[in-house]
Amino acid sequence: MTTEEAREPLTIAVTGLNAIDSPGPGMAVIRSLREGLPGRIRIIGLSYESLEPGAYLHDWVDHTYQIPYPSAGTRVLLERLAHIHDRERLGLLIPNFDAELPNFIRLAPTLTAMGIATFLPTQEQFDVRAKERLRAFGEAQGLEVPDQRVVQQVDGLVAAAEALGYPLVVKGRFYEAQVAHTWEQALKAFHQLSARWGLPVIAQRFIRGTEVNVAVLGDGEGNAVSIVPMRKLYITDKGKAWAGVTLEDDALRALAARFAASTRWRGGCELEIMRSDDGRLHIMEVNPRFPAWIYLGAAAGQNQPALLARMALGESLTPLPACPAGRMFIRYAWDHVTDISEFQRLSGFGEL
């Protein structure tokens, strides 16, 4: 980036504005960008629904546009993004939902040609860490992943329960997991999660231990530019961290670096890890985007969204040292008051 270009505001589009009890990462990403790239950016929110709170937080989001749901496909999405780009001259786009990533990955070359930078995993990288493929990936790379079964129908759930035993973890294809202690609970979870996220549903062996999470930023060349381990201190009924603290843990850093090297991961991701009672590290899931707690990393000196923006714009970065331990976050609810006319504008005209 030239000195002259650096003086011009960088316009960044960000999805995931649903700052609810199961929050999207968007607002944490925006907060990180505002602090990590001060004075240089405008934020364009991309929302799917009219009641995503981030759309109304004008101190953080300069303008919001509604975009079509991922099920609408890439053509409709591209048409909408082209309209937004004509209005806003986007320089960078950061998607933050699992379900929307395949569309943005397919559109990445077209967006680049339009002048909109991204820094996303490839489709192959996205696919290899999918819940239904994670066990096979772990076996191929020598990584610990709990035994699991991919379930398409009730008969498959019966077989999975017999093979894996109880408690049994039943997971939705994109989001959510429930621990079932009985067949009735497993069946209920199967129907709920398949109705919400579609098939397949994943049945996974329950691992007893301590849950930890690691935010990883890969450069696409096999290097982990930043690794931020975190232990949840308070977990909601949806399994989301409502409080957590950074860890200084060489074993977690080594595992994250190994994942980045084996996948050549490009962009942000989150490893959900269970440290079993015998000290082994089991990869439970790999989320292919920043977690909702990503601002904790920025507060601890490793601002992954800002680092991603710099790499997306062509900078080469060297891996950062270990994140300091003991930085803690506590999430809280806050009532934001606005006028109903704002909701009407966003609902009726698709922008605010």
BELGITA-V60085 format. One record per residue. SS is DSSP state (alpha for helix, beta for strand, coil for the rest). PSI is psi in whole degrees, -180 to 180 (NA if undefined). D_CENTER is the distance of its C-alpha to the mean C-alpha in Angstrom with 1 decimal. Layout:
BEGIN
ss={SS	SS}
psi={PSI	PSI}
d_center={D_CENTER	D_CENTER}
END
This chain:
BEGIN
ss={coil	coil	alpha	alpha	alpha	alpha	alpha	coil	coil	beta	beta	beta	beta	beta	beta	coil	coil	coil	coil	coil	coil	coil	coil	coil	coil	alpha	alpha	alpha	alpha	alpha	alpha	alpha	alpha	alpha	alpha	alpha	coil	coil	coil	coil	beta	beta	beta	beta	beta	beta	beta	coil	coil	coil	coil	coil	alpha	alpha	alpha	alpha	coil	coil	coil	coil	coil	coil	beta	beta	beta	beta	coil	coil	coil	alpha	alpha	alpha	coil	alpha	alpha	alpha	alpha	alpha	alpha	alpha	alpha	alpha	alpha	alpha	alpha	alpha	alpha	alpha	coil	coil	coil	beta	beta	beta	coil	coil	coil	alpha	alpha	alpha	alpha	alpha	alpha	alpha	alpha	alpha	alpha	alpha	alpha	alpha	alpha	alpha	alpha	alpha	coil	coil	beta	coil	coil	coil	coil	coil	alpha	alpha	alpha	alpha	alpha	alpha	coil	coil	coil	coil	coil	alpha	alpha	alpha	alpha	alpha	alpha	alpha	alpha	coil	coil	coil	coil	coil	coil	beta	beta	beta	beta	coil	coil	alpha	alpha	alpha	alpha	alpha	alpha	alpha	alpha	alpha	alpha	alpha	coil	coil	coil	beta	beta	beta	beta	coil	coil	coil	coil	coil	beta	beta	beta	beta	coil	coil	alpha	alpha	alpha	alpha	alpha	alpha	alpha	alpha	alpha	alpha	alpha	alpha	alpha	alpha	alpha	coil	coil	coil	beta	beta	beta	beta	beta	coil	coil	coil	beta	beta	beta	beta	beta	beta	beta	beta	beta	beta	beta	coil	coil	coil	coil	beta	beta	beta	beta	beta	beta	beta	beta	beta	beta	beta	beta	coil	coil	coil	coil	coil	beta	beta	beta	beta	beta	beta	beta	coil	coil	alpha	alpha	alpha	alpha	alpha	alpha	alpha	alpha	alpha	alpha	alpha	alpha	alpha	alpha	coil	coil	beta	beta	beta	beta	beta	beta	beta	beta	beta	beta	beta	coil	coil	coil	coil	beta	beta	beta	beta	beta	beta	beta	coil	coil	coil	coil	coil	coil	coil	alpha	alpha	alpha	alpha	alpha	coil	coil	coil	coil	alpha	alpha	alpha	alpha	alpha	alpha	alpha	alpha	alpha	coil	coil	coil	coil	coil	coil	coil	coil	coil	coil	coil	coil	coil	coil	coil	beta	beta	beta	coil	coil	coil	coil	coil	coil	coil	coil	coil	alpha	alpha	alpha	alpha	alpha	alpha	alpha	alpha	alpha	alpha	coil	beta	coil}
psi={131	167	-39	-42	-36	-25	-23	140	138	125	119	125	135	134	177	43	7	82	69	-161	-19	77	148	165	-9	-47	-35	-37	-44	-44	-41	-43	-42	-37	-34	-21	59	138	3	-2	154	143	125	116	139	113	155	-27	156	-14	23	117	-35	-27	-24	-1	82	-16	-20	-38	120	-37	144	138	139	144	158	152	153	-30	-16	-19	175	-33	-48	-41	-44	-41	-43	-43	-36	-39	-45	-41	-39	-34	-37	-14	67	139	-24	144	129	101	152	14	140	-48	-24	-16	-42	-40	-45	-34	-44	-33	-8	-47	-39	-42	-40	-43	-28	-11	12	112	149	167	81	156	158	168	-37	-43	-42	-43	-38	-25	6	149	-40	-14	-6	-39	-45	-40	-44	-44	-40	-32	0	29	145	115	129	148	143	167	140	121	123	-20	172	-39	-37	-33	-37	-48	-39	-43	-39	-38	-37	-23	180	150	153	133	122	123	142	159	-41	-46	165	147	146	140	120	129	-10	167	-40	-41	-39	-43	-43	-44	-41	-49	-40	-48	-36	-36	-35	-40	-2	177	155	166	147	128	125	143	135	132	122	130	-153	127	133	156	148	122	127	135	112	149	1	-4	7	2	142	105	-37	139	121	101	144	139	131	132	-27	132	132	174	-12	4	12	145	123	-10	148	167	141	148	149	103	110	-35	-41	-41	-42	-41	-44	-42	-37	-41	-46	-38	-42	-30	-17	46	137	112	-165	152	169	127	123	118	141	120	107	169	-22	7	-3	148	118	126	114	-41	159	111	129	33	176	145	165	-19	18	-23	-25	-40	-43	-41	-22	8	5	87	86	-43	-41	-39	-41	-43	-41	-42	-39	-30	10	-1	146	129	148	152	140	157	178	141	138	145	159	2	125	142	150	119	149	160	147	128	115	126	129	-175	148	-23	-31	-45	-41	-40	-45	-41	-40	-35	-8	14	159	NA}
d_center={27.4	30.9	32.2	32.9	29.5	28.0	30.1	28.7	25.7	22.5	20.9	17.1	15.5	12.2	10.6	9.1	12.4	12.8	13.6	15.1	15.6	12.3	10.5	7.8	6.4	9.1	12.0	11.0	10.1	13.5	15.3	14.5	15.6	18.7	19.7	19.0	20.6	23.3	25.8	24.4	21.8	21.6	18.5	18.4	16.2	15.4	15.6	16.2	18.4	21.1	20.3	16.8	18.0	16.5	18.9	21.8	21.0	23.1	23.2	19.6	19.3	22.3	22.2	20.2	20.5	19.7	18.4	19.1	17.0	15.5	18.5	20.8	20.1	20.0	23.5	23.1	19.7	21.5	24.5	22.6	20.8	24.3	25.7	23.2	23.8	27.5	27.3	24.9	25.0	21.3	20.8	17.1	14.2	10.5	8.5	5.2	5.7	6.4	10.0	10.6	9.7	13.1	15.0	13.7	14.3	17.7	18.5	17.6	21.2	22.6	20.5	21.7	25.2	24.9	24.0	20.3	18.4	14.9	13.3	11.5	11.9	15.0	15.5	17.1	14.3	11.8	14.6	15.7	12.8	12.9	14.0	17.5	17.9	16.5	19.9	21.8	19.6	20.2	23.9	24.2	22.7	24.4	21.3	21.6	19.7	21.4	23.7	22.4	23.7	22.2	24.0	25.2	27.9	29.6	31.9	29.0	27.7	31.3	31.4	28.0	29.2	32.5	30.9	28.2	30.0	29.0	26.9	24.6	20.8	20.0	16.5	15.4	14.3	10.8	10.6	13.2	15.8	19.4	22.0	25.3	28.6	30.8	31.1	31.1	27.8	26.3	27.8	26.6	23.0	23.4	24.7	22.3	19.1	20.7	21.9	18.5	16.3	19.2	20.5	20.2	19.6	19.1	21.6	21.0	23.5	23.1	23.0	24.6	23.5	21.2	17.4	15.6	12.1	11.7	9.4	10.7	11.5	13.6	16.4	16.9	20.2	19.4	19.0	16.4	17.0	15.4	14.8	14.2	15.1	15.0	17.0	16.5	19.8	19.4	17.4	17.7	19.2	15.8	14.7	12.6	13.5	16.0	17.5	16.9	18.6	18.0	19.9	22.1	22.1	23.4	22.6	18.8	18.9	21.0	18.7	15.7	18.1	19.5	16.2	15.7	19.4	19.6	16.9	17.4	13.6	13.1	10.3	7.5	6.2	6.8	10.1	11.4	15.1	18.3	21.3	24.2	27.5	29.0	26.4	24.6	20.9	19.3	15.9	14.9	11.5	9.2	5.5	5.5	3.1	3.8	4.5	7.0	9.7	9.2	12.6	14.3	14.1	15.6	18.2	19.0	19.7	16.7	15.1	12.3	11.5	15.3	15.8	13.5	15.6	18.7	18.0	17.2	20.6	22.4	22.6	22.8	21.5	22.7	20.7	20.8	22.8	21.6	19.8	22.4	22.4	23.0	20.8	19.9	17.9	19.0	17.3	19.9	20.8	22.8	24.8	24.6	27.8	28.3	30.8	30.6	31.5	28.0	26.5	29.3	28.6	25.0	25.9	29.0	28.3	24.5	24.2	24.7}
END
